[in-house]
Amino acid sequence: MKTLTEEAITLLKKLIKVESFSKTEEKTADIIFSFLQSKRISCNRFFNNVWALNKYYDGSKPTILLNSHHDTVRPSPDYTRDPFDAKIENGKLFGLGSNDAGGPLTSLLACFLHFYNKSDLKFNLIYAATAEEEISGKRGVEILLPKLGEIYFGIVGEPTKMDIAIAEKGLLVIDCMVSGIGGHVAREEGDNAIYKAIKDIEWFKTFKFPKISETLGPVKMTVSVIQAGTQHNIVPATCQFTVDIRTTDLYSNKDVLDIILKNVSCSVHPRSIRLNSSSVFKKHPMVKAGQLLGRTLYGSPTMSDQALMNFPSFKMGPGDSARSHTADEFIFLSEIEEGIDLYIQLLNAFNTLL
């Protein structure tokens, strides 16, 4: 375990020192690919996605996907230290992407190495380090999944304090347009688009979806951007507004969109309906394995690449989501060590339940 932890931390420091903003992750993909090769593990690459199978992969067994991402957001302007320095101080490893999601990424890889040579597993393992998660891009896990074959279950590495997010909210963003008629405000002319938009905006504010998720609560809709008018003395002819919608496992994004279209008069243009909510039954063997370890089950308000997976999965990893995308991001070294240990315990428990 000590060797696995040391290797994970060393690899994470290398990754932190290289810029890996979404769509520009070539160098971190190189590092991960080279690391696997140094372990004499046959690995593959498609765009900036790197993956490998366990040595005794058997197509007749169920396959577990160990997945996390190696892209990062851009550093906050509030950083007080070099975001690429990868310094260790007081048991903390600082650096951009250390917590989200370098800790989970390297801990899952250490777990994969632990099981790689085992011939008596009742399941297969695929380790996949993927790109473009932070922007829900189309050249990340979404483009890779068709190459991996049938997946029985996915463990998505995100900072959850090693508790288990058995559900997470989806995302639907819509752009709305209300049309009126322009005119001079001093005369009784025109049809004010802002006034017409108020009715629909009020509906988004007050409407309650009838079904409430046990783990995720209600669907949440927020009008977050409004654009209208050009100057004070002209009646605005158009009003545009954007609505951020966090969907739950009880409604697909298409379901929510259909309900909206039946209730508003403005034109509605979804940016995408592909980022759906996800959830897994508490009776699933992998969830039961997590419960045997005493892990807390919860519903996550934040979205991950789970939104693009059409098979059962949950989110679990070392680190704390509250540190993600913050200045002076860090992860505790002890969190990485605990993460590796719990991932291994989880798969051992799952193996006994199959």
N, C-alpha and C positions, 0 to 999 in steps of 0.2 A: 504493500500500500504506500509506503514511504517513497519508493522509487516512482510509482505512478504519479503521486502528488508532485514530486519534484519536477518530473518531466512535463506535467501539465502547466506548472507555473513558469517554467523556462520557455515553453512554447507560447504561452500567453504573453509573456514579456516581448517576445519577437513580434507577435502580431500587433501589439499596441504601438510599437515603434514605427509601424508602416501605415500610411494613410490608406483607408479602405472605405471611403464614402460610397454610398450606393451607386452602382454602375461603374465604379472604378476600383473593383476589388481584385484586380489581376495579381498584385503582389502578394496579398494574403492567401489567395488561392494557390499561388506558387509555393508558399511556405508550408501550407497544410499538405499539399501533394508531395513535396520533398520529405516531409516528416514521415508520412506513411511509407514512402519508398525506403527510407532509412531503416524502417522496421521490417523490410522485405515483405510488405503487404502490397498485393496487386491493387491498384486504384485507378479510378477513371475520372475524367474531367469533361464537362460540357459547359461552354462559356466559363463562368467563374464559380461553377458548382463542382465540388469534389466529393466522390463517394467511394466506398469500399464494402466488400462482403466478408463475412467471417470465413475462416479457412474451410470449414466443413459445411458450407452452405448446401442445403438439400431442398430441392423444389417441392418435396412432399410435406415439408414442415411449415407451420405458420411463420411469417416474417415480421420482425419487430424493426421499425425504423427509429434510429436515434438521430435526431435532426436538430441543428441550431444554425444560426447565421453568423457570418463573419464580416458583414458590412456594418457601418456605423453611421450615425447622424454626423453633421458637422459640429465642431466644438462650440459650446456656448461662449459668447464674448465675455462672460463673467469668470472664466478660468483665471486662477491666480498662479497656476503652474503650467509647465509645458504639457499639453495633453498627450504628447507622444513620448514622454520621458520614461514611462514604465518604472517608476521608482517605488521601492518598498520602504515604508516607514511605519513603525509601531504596529506591525502585523497586517498592514494594509498595502495592497498593490494598487497604485494610482495609475490612471491613464484612460484615454478615450476608448470606450468599448470594453473596459475591464469587467464591468458589471453586466452590461447589455451589449452583446451576450457572450463576451469572451470567456467568462467563468463557466457558464453552462456548456459552451462549445468545447472547451478543452477537458472539462470533467466528463462529458459524454464520450469523448475520444479515449480518455483513460479507461473508462468502463469498457469500451469496445476492445481495447487492447487486452484487458483482463480476460475477456471471454473469447478472444479471437481464435486461439488454438484448441479450445475445448471441443472434444468430439462427441460428448454425451449430452449436448443440449437438446431440448425438445422443440427448439425454435431456431430460426435463422436470425442473424443480425445484419442490418445495413446501417453504416454510419454515413451521414450526408452533411457536409458543411456547405451551406447554400448562400446565395447572394440576394441582394435587392429586397431584403425583408423590410427594411425601414421605410421603403416607399411602396410596398406591395407591388413590386415590379413584376413584369412578365417573363424575365429571364432568370428567375430564381427557382424556388422549389416547384412552382407551377409548371415550368418547362421541363423540369427534371423528373417529376413523378411518373410520367408515362414510360420512362426507361427503366423503372425499378420493379415493374411487375406488381402482383397483388400484395398489398400490405395488410397484415392482420391488425396491427396496432402501431400508433406513432407516439413516441415520447418527444415532446418539443421542448428544447432547452431554452428556457427564459428564466430570469431571476424571480423566484417565488418563495424564497427562504426554505426551499425543498418541501414545501407543502404542495398540494396537488390541485390545480385549477381544472376541475372536471367540466367546466363550461366557460365560454368567453363570448362577449358580445361581438356582433358583426358590425359592419359599417356600410351605410348607404348615404351618399351625398347627392343632393339634388339642387339644380339651379332652376329657379322659378322666374317667370316673366309675366308682368301685367301690362297690358297696353291701354292707354287712354288717348286723349286728344290734346295737343298743345294749344296754348293760347296766352293772351296777356292777362296777368292777374288783376289788372285794374278794371277789366271789362268782364261781363258775365259770359265768358266763352271758355271753351275747352272742357276736358273731362280729366280730372286729376288722378293720375295713375297711382299715386301714393295712397290716396283715400280708398281707391279700389283694392289696393294690396292689403290694407289694414285688416279686412275681413278674413282673408286667407291666413295672414300672419297670426291673427288671434286664434284661428282654428288650430294651427300648429302648436300654439302655446297651451291650449286647453284640452285638446283631444286626448282621451285615455284609451289605449288599446285594451280590450276586455280581458285578454289572456295574460296572466302574470307568471313569469317563470319562477320556479321554486329556487333556483340557484342564481339567476341573473336579475330578477325583479322585472319591472315594466320596460317596454320599449321607450326610449328617450329621444325626443325631437327638440332641436334647438335651432332657432333662426340666428345665424351667426354673422351674416354679411348683408347689408342693404345698400343699393346704389340707385339713386334717382335724382333728377333735376340737374340743371346746368347753371341757372342763376336765379336770384330771388324774385324777379318779376315775370317769370315764365312758368305757366302751369306745366308740370312735367308730363310728358307724353308716354313715358315708360317708367316702370319701377322693377328692378331686378333684386332678387334676394336668394340667399343660399341657406339650405337647411342641412344640418349635420344630424344624422339619425343613427342611433346605436340600437341595433336589433337584437332579439333574443332567440333562443333555440325553439321557441313556440311559433315563430313566424320566419319564413324565408324572406329575403330582401324583395323578391317579386310579390309576395303576399302583401308586404307593407306598402309597396309602390301602388298596387292595385287599390288598396284602401284609400290612399291619398288621392288618387285620380278620381275616385268617386265622390270626394268631399270638397275639393277646391276648384275654383274657376280659372285660376292662372294656368299658364302652360308650364309643364313640368318636364325637366330633362335630367335623367339620372346620369351621373358620370360613370358609374359601373354598378352592376348588381351581383358581382362575383364574390364579394367579401362577406360571406354569410356567417352567422353565428354558428358555434359548434358546441356539442355536448356529448358525454358518454354516460352510459348507465352505471349506477353505483354497483351493480352486480357483476360488471365485467371483471374477469379474472385479474386483469392488470390493476384495476382500481382496488379490488380486494387485497392484492399483494401490497399495495400502498397503505391500506388500512392496517394490515398486519404489522407494519412498521410504525404505526401510530401517527401517520401523517394526517394533517387536517385537510379536508376537502372543502373547496369553495368555488364561487363563480367569479371570473375575472372581468372587470370593466374594460380592460385594454385588449387590443387585438394583436394577433401574431399570425404566422404562416399557417396556423391551424385552419384559418378561414378558407384556405385553398386545398384542404385535404378532405377527400370524400370517404374516409375510413375512420374508425374510432381512434381517438387520440386524447391525450391530456398534456397540460403544460406543467413543467416541473424543473427547477434548477436552483443552483446556489446563487446567492446575491439577493438584493432587495429591489423590487420594482420602483420604489420611491427614489432610488439613486439614479435611475435611467435618465439619460439626456440632461443630467445636471452638471454644473461646473465642478471641476475637481473630482470627477467620478472615481470610485474605487470599489474594490472587493476585498474582503478579509481573506487572508491565506487559509485560515481555519475553515472558511465557508467552502473553499475549493476542496479541501481534504474531506470535509463532511459530505460534500456533494458526491464525490467519487465513491465513497463508502456506501452511501445510501442508494445510489444508482445500482451498485453491485448487489446490495442486499435486496433491492426491489426485483431485479431479474432472477436472482436465486429463488426468491419467494414465488415469483411467477412460474418458474420452472417446476416447482413442486406442486403447483395448483393445476397444471396442464394434465 
